[in-house]
Amino acid sequence: MTRSLLNLPVAAAVLAAAMPTFPVQADDRPISALTAVVAATREREFAPAIQPADIRPHIEFLASPELRGRGGRERTEAARYIVTRFRELGLEPLFPDGRYAQDIPGKAEENGVRPVIGRNVGALLPGSDPAVRDEVIIVSAHYDHLGSSGGEIYAGADDNASGVAMVLEVARQLAAAGQRPRRTIAFVGFDMEEQMLWGSRWFASHTPWPLEQVKLFITADMIGRSLGNLPLPAVFVLGTEHAPQLKEAFDVVGRPAGLEVARLGTDLIGTRSDYGPFRDREVPYLFFSTGEHPDYHTPRDTPDRIDYEKAARVSSLVLRIVQHVGETSQPPVWSPAVNGDLDEVHALQRITTLLMAAGDERPLSDIQRYMITTVKNKTGRILEKGEMTPGDRTWLIRMAQLLLLSVF
């Protein structure tokens, strides 16, 4: 996941937005109490098809000391690993001339030659229905990371070996199924995400088919931890605000047992990963993430700190969404973003409730405690009203900024 395209106000909004959108009462009931949303969706829980033992080998290899944070030459080894898995699954090459790799050119040298500075990798599972097989769903994740510096390796287990593991296991499940989806599924590993999303930007400008054939773009970035290491069994999903059919898809497929789904508006977060180039081209998209944590972009982001159960559950949810959209009579259609709603207020109250309950695990100064209490009470009053005004939303974003700067 990249920070390079995120300004400070948007960074502050991440804290407010990237929280579960469960209804939270304005009283002091224990945060472990089941909410109305959890109760309503429990009957739609499903057993994860992808297991921790499936996810673990990919993460452990890609974040191993031998790959040295997948920077420099080690990126080639990571790309080779992904392509090898694609070949083992019998997937077709994605790019022209039977290639699994797409070269990313750099700036032209004095002789006019543009050197190759990176490579996207991809494979294809052709759709089974001739009527819609030209419509494409992309399942993706970036495989590059920060490499090593000062004698320390930035392993990038969560960022983003976890996302790559999802792509490989969704591909394995679909390739092994008795019946392929009606629509074509493309699996892509992006390079150079940590460098201003250059790999996905190049791909979006040089897709193997006309871009209008892409009916859904999915990417995952950091799906194996928890925002701020807080006790949140949730995955955050961005993009449903741009396609009503995607909201319906989540309602239909349900969720893996043990995982909550927090759907957020992308305008609260900004460009955080490879969905940016597709959002800018008005391609329906979904972004899955469990959020930043204290080990983000540090040498501590190692395989032993991954929550493999959670990563497997998120991967299983992506699989279900792909299966559903791959079969629907009509694909998702882009629509303008909707305005913010009470989900965002629930999110901010949720985080302030967690902070107040953390006790000695997260000591607070008197000023911090006063600010958190103020936000908790204000969001409670908004929830009691049952509506959020534009002024309330402006307040919400500003208070998120203050919390991020003063508490986290």
N, C-alpha and C positions, 0 to 999 in steps of 0.2 A: 504494500500500500504506500502511496506517495503522499507527502505533505506539500510538494512543490507548487501545486496549483491552488492551495487553500490559504486565504487571507485570514487575519486574526479574527474579525467578526464572525466569519463562517466557522472557524475553528471553535469558537466559543459556542456556536449554535450546535455543534456536534454533541456536546455534553447534554444539552437540553433534549435533542432529538433522538439520539441513539440509545433509547431506553425502551423497555417493553411498553406497549400502549394498552395496558390492562386498565379497566376501570378501578380506580383507587378511591376509597372513601375519604372524606375530609376529616374523619375522626381518627382515633389512634388505635384502630384495630391492628393486631399483629400482621406484619407483612407476609407471614407464611399462610395466612388465611386464603382460601380459594376465592378467586374473584368470579364475577358473573361470566366473564368471557371464558375462563378456564372451564367452568361448569358446563357452559353451553357447547363447548367444542370437544369435551372429553369423549363424547360418543363417536367423534370422527377421528380419534387417534388410531394410528396404525403402527404395526411392528416394523422397525427399520429393516429394509432389505440389505443395506450395506452395514457391515459390522466393524467394530474397532480393529479386529485382526486384519481386515481388508485394507484399512486406511494406514495403519502403522508402518508397514514396510516402505511405502512410498515416502512418507515423511522422514523416516529414519535414514533413508538413502540420500534424499535431496538435501537434508540438513546435516549430513555427516561431516566430520572434519576433512575427509578426503575431497569434498566438493567446495570447501573453503568459502562458504557463503554464496556460491554460484555467481561469483564475479570473475571477470577476465576469462581465462581459458576454461575455467570450470563450468561456465555457462554452456559450452559445447558438450560437455559430458552430461549435463542435465537434459539438454535437448535430445541427445542420443538416447537417453533412458526413456524419455517420453515416446519417441518415435519407435523404439523397440517394442514398447507395450502396445502401441497402435498396430504394429505389424503382427504381433502375436494374436491380437484379437481379430485379425482378418479385415481390418478397416482399410478403405481405399485411400490413396494419397489425395490430399485436398487441393494441391496446387498444380498448375500446368506442367506438362511434360512428365507426369507421373512422380512428382516430387512431394515429399512430406514437409519440406522446408521452404520458407519464403525469405529470401535475402532482404535485409533492410540496409539501404545504401546510406552512406554518410555524405558529407560535403565534398564536392568535386575538388580533386587535387589540381596542381598546375597543368598537368597533362590532360585534364578533362575527365579523368577516370574517377568514378565515385566508389570508394572502397566499401566493402561489406563490413558494417559495424555491429550487426546483430542478425538474429534469425528467429522468425516466428515458425512454429511447427503446427501441423494440423492434419486431420484425417476425417474421413467421411463415411457415414452410414446412410446409404441411399434410401429414400422413402419407398414404401411398398405400394403406394397408390399413384398410378400414372397421372391422375387428375390433379394431385397436389404435391408431387414429389419435387417440383421445381421450387417449392416454398421451403425455406431453410430456417432451422433453429440452431443457433450457435451456443455451445456450452464452453466456457473458457475460464482461464486463470493465467496470471503471469508467473513465469518460473524463475525470473532473475531476482537477484537481491543485491546487497551492498558489498559482498565480498569480504575482504579482510583489511584491517588497518591497524597500525601500531602493534603488530604482533598478535592481535585478537581477531577471531573469526566471528563474523555476524551471520550466524547459521541460518536464520530466517525459517525456523520450523513452522511458525504460524504465518509468517509473511514471506513467501506464500506457498511453502511446501504443502500446507493444509489445503489450499485451493486446488493445486495441481492434483493432489490425491483424490479430491472430489471428482475432477474431470475424468481421471483414469478409471475410477470405480463406476461412475455413471456410464462411461463407455463400455466397460466390461459387462454391466448388467444388460444394457440394451443390445449389445452384440450377441449375447448368449440367449436372449429371449427367443421364443419360438416364432413370434411374429414381430417384424420390424414396425416402427411407427409409420403412419401414412406419409408424414412429411420427412424430409431429409434432415438428418442431424449432423452438424459439423462440430468437431472437437478441436479447440485451438489452445496452444500454449503460447502466450505472448512474451516476447523478450523486451527489455528496456522500459518496463513500466516505471522503474525507479528513476528513469531519466525522462521526466516530463511525458510519460505515457507514449513514448515514441513508437514502440512496437504496435500498439493498437491503433495509433493514429495512422501509421503507414498501412496497416491492414484495412482499415475502414476506407482509405482512399484507393486501395488496390485489391478489392475483394475478388474472389475467383468467379463471381457471378454479379450481375447487376444488383446494386444495393437494395433495390425495392423488393428483391426476392427474399431478403432476410426479414422474417416475420416476428422473430423474437431473439434478442441478444441476452444471454445470461453470463454473468461473471461472479466469481467468489474470491474474496481477499480477506484472509485472517478469519477462519471459521473454527478455530480450536481452542479459544480462550474465553475471556469474559471482560467486558468493558470495565477498566479500572480495577480488575480483580474482585469486583463486587459479586455477591451471590445472585447472579442473574442467569437462569437456565434458558436464555433467549438467543435467537438469531434475529438480526435487524435486516429488513428487506426494503429496499428502495426501488421505486419505479412504477408501482401499481397506480400511482396518481396519474400516470400518462396513458393508461389503458384500462378501462372498466372491466374488460374481459379477464385481465390478470387478477383483479380483486376477486372476481367470481371463481377463478381457478383455485385460489387458496381456500375459498369457502368449500369448494367441492372436494379437494383432495385431503383436507384436514391437516394433521401434523403428526410427526412421530411421537410416540409416548415419551414423555420426559423433556420435550422441547416446546418452548413458547415461541410464537412468531410475532414480531413487532414490526408492523408496516409503517414506514415513515416517508414524509415528503422530501424529495431530493434537494429542494430549495433551502432546506435547513442545514444541509451538510456541504453542498458544493461538489466539486470534482475531486473524488478521492481515489478513483481507480479507473480501470479500463472501460467502464461504461460511458465515460465522458464523450469520446468521439462518436459514439452511436446515439447518445442522447442529443448531441448537437445536430445530428442528421435526422432527428425525429424518427428513429427506429425504436419500437417498443423494447424495453429492457427491464431486467431485474438484477439487482446487486444484493448479494448475500454477505453478511459479515457479523461476527460476534463482537466487534469493537476493539478499539485500542486498549492496551494494558501497559503497565509500567516497564515491561520488557521489550516493547515495540522499538525497533531500530537500535537495539543494544545487543551485545554478545550473549545476553541471557535468554534470548529467544531460541531455546534448544528443544529437542524432541522430548526430553523428560518432563517438560512443563506443559505439554499438550494434553488437553482433555479429549481423549480419543473417542469416548462415548459420544460427546457432543459433536465432534467433527463427523462421525458416522451418521448421526441423526440429521445434521444439516445436509449432508450428501444425499441421504435418503429422501429428504424433502425436495431437493433439486430434481432428483430422479422422477419423483411423482409428478412434479410440475411439467417436466419435459414430456413424460408419457401422456399427460392430459392434453397439453397444447398440441402435441404431435398428432392427436387423433380428432380434435374438435372439427366441427363442420366449418367454422369460420375462425381465422387466425386473429390474434390481437391487432387492434388498430390504434394508431397514435391519436392522442387528444391532448389539448393544452392542460397544463398543470392546474389542479384545483387549489383553492385557498386553504390555509391551515385550519385545523379543527381541534376539537377537545382532546384528541389523541396526544397532541403535544403537551397539553396541560397535565394530562395523566402522567406523561413521561417525567416532567419536572417534579411533580409531587412524589413520584416513585423514587427518584434519586435522592431527594431531600429526606424522605422517610428512611431510606437505607443508610444515609449518612448519620442521621440522628440515632439510629439503632446500632451503629457500628461500635460504639463505646471505645474501649481501650485499643481496639484494632486500628482505629483511625482517630487519634486524639484531635480535638478541635479547640481553638482559642475562643475566648469570649466573643470576639468580633465575628469569627466564622460561625459560631453557634447562633448568634443573633441574626446574621444574614440568612442562614439556612432556615431558621424558624420563620422568618419573614416570608421567604419564598413558599414554604410549606403552607402557611396560613393563607397567603394570597391565592395560590392555586386552588386551595380548598374552597375559597369563596367563588372563584370562577366556576368550579365544578358544581357548586350549589346553584348558581344561576342557570347552568345548563347551556351556556353559550359563551363564545369568545369574540370580543370585538377586535377591530384592527389595532386599537390602542393596547388591548390586552396582549396581542401577539407581539407588538413592538416591545412591550415590557418583558415578555417571556424571553425573547432573544437577548435583551440587554442583561437580564438577571443571569441567564446562562453564561454570558461572557464573564460576569463578576464571579460566579462560582468557579468557572474554569481557572481564572487568574488567581483567585484568592484561596481556593480550597484544594485544587488538584495540581 
